Amino acid sequence: MSIPTAQEGKARKWTKTRFQLVYRHRDSGRYYVRGFRQGKEIRKALKTKSAEVARAQAADVLKQINKPRILSEALLDGKPTAGQAAELTPRYPRAGHLQDGHAQAMAAKVKF
């Protein structure tokens, strides 16, 4: 007599679909796309219960997941476009430079 493991007693929450990297959640019935960024698994909701709509949206969502990787590879190759370099450059030099209400307070102090 064998002792049942935790995996044997549970049904899987994610069901594979016939579309690559698209999974269906068992409880909600919604579709998700699965990707990897910096070695970590990322699941993004496709916000639909229709398989055909999920298939159509999956490619766009995967592009968003893989975008930082593509940009950083372009920089490492030494051939980034100006747009790619601008996307990786922070807008403000310091973290927390413009906090909520800070920009409005600074603008109110400036006299034109």
Secondary structure, DSSP 4 states (H G I P E B T S, - for coil): -PPPPHHHHS--SEEE-SSTTEEEETTT--EEEEEEETTEEEEEE---S-HHHHHHHHHHHHHHHHHHHHHHHHHHHT---HHHHHHHS-SSSSTTSS-TTHHHHHHHH---
